[in-house]
Amino acid sequence: MSEALVATNAQVPVSFSPSSLPPVPWRDPHGVSPAELSGYIQKREQACLEYPHSANLRTCLGMAHAVNHDVYKSMDALEEAKALEPDNFWAQLKYAELHYRLRALNKAETETRRAADLAQNPMQLAIARQQMKEIRQLLHGCVRNVHWTKPLTMPALVFSLMLVAMFVVMMWK
């Protein structure tokens, strides 16, 4: 086992309650070997088959797929978790975080706002607010979302006329 792994029981306990969140075995996702990560993903997929109504297991599976850079599987797992338990804070927050990391900032902002509404204690609310703060900093700071609201007919016509004029000048010589 690598040093990045936490010495926890990564197996799903026999008496798994749907409200408990299984441990995530890494402190630093960059230090986990691909073999260990794929083993963890297989265990989570098996646990999701055994407990199909657990949003927490699907949330952990989505997080593991995200660490593995598998965006589509991560998105699917987190959407399933949200569908199973619409009031699950962690599923909503991790879904919003995935959009944030993909730089779909408008979607991330609305999903994080929903997560903040679902927060059940001050710690969860603080985490959601911090994520909202980071999203807004990106929205207002360095990332620009371009909206094409003006027609492009006039620039296209000017460009076409310039090309025609250049062609005529080149043929004239």
C-alpha positions as CSV (number, residue, x, y, z in Angstrom):
1,M,0.0,0.0,0.0
2,S,1.3,3.5,-0.8
3,E,1.9,6.1,1.8
4,A,-1.0,8.1,0.4
5,L,-3.5,5.6,1.6
6,V,-5.2,5.8,5.0
7,A,-5.1,2.7,7.2
8,T,-8.8,2.2,7.2
9,N,-11.1,-0.7,6.4
10,A,-11.9,-0.1,2.7
11,Q,-14.3,-3.0,2.7
12,V,-18.0,-2.3,3.1
13,P,-19.1,-3.5,6.5
14,V,-21.6,-6.3,6.7
15,S,-24.0,-4.2,8.7
16,F,-23.9,-1.2,6.3
17,S,-26.4,1.4,7.0
18,P,-27.4,3.6,4.0
19,S,-26.8,6.8,6.1
20,S,-23.1,6.0,6.8
21,L,-20.4,7.1,4.4
22,P,-17.7,4.5,3.7
23,P,-14.1,5.6,4.0
24,V,-12.2,7.0,1.1
25,P,-8.7,5.5,1.4
26,W,-6.6,8.4,0.1
27,R,-5.4,11.6,1.6
28,D,-3.7,12.7,-1.6
29,P,-5.4,11.6,-4.8
30,H,-2.2,12.2,-6.8
31,G,-0.3,9.6,-4.7
32,V,-2.7,6.7,-5.3
33,S,-1.4,4.1,-7.7
34,P,-3.7,3.2,-10.6
35,A,-3.9,-0.4,-9.4
36,E,-5.1,0.6,-5.9
37,L,-7.6,3.0,-7.4
38,S,-9.0,0.4,-9.8
39,G,-9.3,-2.0,-6.9
40,Y,-11.2,0.6,-4.8
41,I,-13.5,1.3,-7.8
42,Q,-14.2,-2.4,-8.2
43,K,-15.1,-2.7,-4.5
44,R,-17.4,0.3,-4.7
45,E,-19.1,-1.0,-7.8
46,Q,-19.7,-4.4,-6.0
47,A,-21.0,-2.6,-3.0
48,C,-23.3,-0.5,-5.2
49,L,-24.7,-3.8,-6.6
50,E,-25.2,-5.2,-3.1
51,Y,-26.8,-1.9,-1.8
52,P,-28.5,-0.4,-4.8
53,H,-30.4,2.2,-2.8
54,S,-27.3,3.8,-1.2
55,A,-26.6,7.3,-2.4
56,N,-23.5,7.5,-0.2
57,L,-21.9,4.5,-1.9
58,R,-22.6,6.0,-5.3
59,T,-21.2,9.3,-4.2
60,C,-17.9,7.5,-3.2
61,L,-17.9,5.7,-6.5
62,G,-18.4,9.0,-8.4
63,M,-15.5,10.5,-6.4
64,A,-13.3,7.5,-7.2
65,H,-14.1,7.8,-10.9
66,A,-13.3,11.5,-10.8
67,V,-9.9,10.8,-9.2
68,N,-9.4,8.2,-12.0
69,H,-10.1,11.0,-14.5
70,D,-13.2,9.2,-15.8
71,V,-15.6,12.1,-16.1
72,Y,-18.6,10.3,-17.7
73,K,-18.7,7.5,-15.1
74,S,-18.2,10.0,-12.3
75,M,-21.1,12.1,-13.6
76,D,-23.3,9.0,-14.0
77,A,-22.6,7.8,-10.5
78,L,-23.2,11.2,-8.9
79,E,-26.4,11.7,-10.9
80,E,-27.6,8.3,-9.7
81,A,-26.8,9.3,-6.1
82,K,-28.7,12.5,-6.5
83,A,-31.7,10.7,-8.0
84,L,-31.7,8.1,-5.1
85,E,-31.6,10.7,-2.4
86,P,-32.4,14.3,-3.6
87,D,-31.7,15.6,-0.1
88,N,-28.2,14.1,0.2
89,F,-25.8,17.0,0.8
90,W,-22.6,15.1,-0.1
91,A,-24.0,13.8,-3.4
92,Q,-25.1,17.3,-4.3
93,L,-21.9,19.0,-3.3
94,K,-19.7,16.5,-5.1
95,Y,-21.8,16.8,-8.2
96,A,-21.4,20.5,-8.1
97,E,-17.6,20.1,-7.5
98,L,-17.3,17.9,-10.6
99,H,-18.9,20.7,-12.6
100,Y,-16.6,23.2,-10.9
101,R,-13.5,21.2,-11.9
102,L,-14.8,20.9,-15.4
103,R,-15.1,24.7,-15.4
104,A,-18.9,24.5,-16.2
105,L,-19.1,27.4,-13.7
106,N,-22.7,28.5,-14.2
107,K,-24.0,24.9,-13.6
108,A,-21.5,24.5,-10.7
109,E,-22.9,27.7,-9.0
110,T,-26.5,26.6,-9.2
111,E,-25.7,23.0,-7.9
112,T,-23.5,24.4,-5.1
113,R,-26.3,26.7,-4.1
114,R,-28.6,23.6,-3.9
115,A,-26.0,21.9,-1.7
116,A,-25.8,24.9,0.6
117,D,-29.6,24.7,1.0
118,L,-29.3,21.0,1.9
119,A,-26.5,21.6,4.5
120,Q,-27.5,20.2,7.9
121,N,-24.8,21.6,10.1
122,P,-22.4,24.5,10.1
123,M,-19.5,22.5,8.8
124,Q,-21.4,21.5,5.7
125,L,-22.6,25.0,5.2
126,A,-19.0,26.3,5.5
127,I,-17.8,23.8,2.9
128,A,-20.5,24.8,0.4
129,R,-19.9,28.5,1.0
130,Q,-16.1,28.0,0.4
131,Q,-16.8,26.2,-2.9
132,M,-19.3,28.9,-3.9
133,K,-16.6,31.5,-3.1
134,E,-14.1,29.8,-5.3
135,I,-16.6,29.5,-8.1
136,R,-17.5,33.2,-7.9
137,Q,-13.8,34.2,-7.9
138,L,-13.3,32.2,-11.1
139,L,-16.5,33.7,-12.6
140,H,-15.5,37.3,-11.8
141,G,-11.7,36.9,-12.1
142,C,-10.0,35.1,-14.8
143,V,-12.6,32.9,-16.6
144,R,-14.9,34.6,-19.0
145,N,-18.0,33.1,-20.3
146,V,-18.5,34.5,-23.8
147,H,-22.1,35.0,-24.9
148,W,-22.8,35.5,-28.6
149,T,-25.6,38.0,-28.4
150,K,-24.7,40.2,-31.3
151,P,-25.2,39.3,-35.0
152,L,-22.1,38.6,-37.0
153,T,-23.6,39.6,-40.4
154,M,-21.8,42.9,-40.7
155,P,-18.3,41.6,-39.7
156,A,-18.8,38.7,-42.2
157,L,-19.8,41.1,-45.0
158,V,-16.8,43.3,-44.3
159,F,-14.5,40.3,-44.3
160,S,-16.0,39.0,-47.5
161,L,-15.6,42.4,-49.2
162,M,-11.9,42.6,-48.1
163,L,-11.3,39.2,-49.6
164,V,-12.9,40.2,-52.9
165,A,-10.9,43.4,-53.0
166,M,-7.7,41.6,-52.3
167,F,-8.5,39.1,-55.1
168,V,-9.2,41.9,-57.5
169,V,-5.9,43.7,-56.6
170,M,-4.0,40.4,-57.0
171,M,-5.6,39.8,-60.4
172,W,-5.0,43.4,-61.6
173,K,-1.2,43.0,-61.3
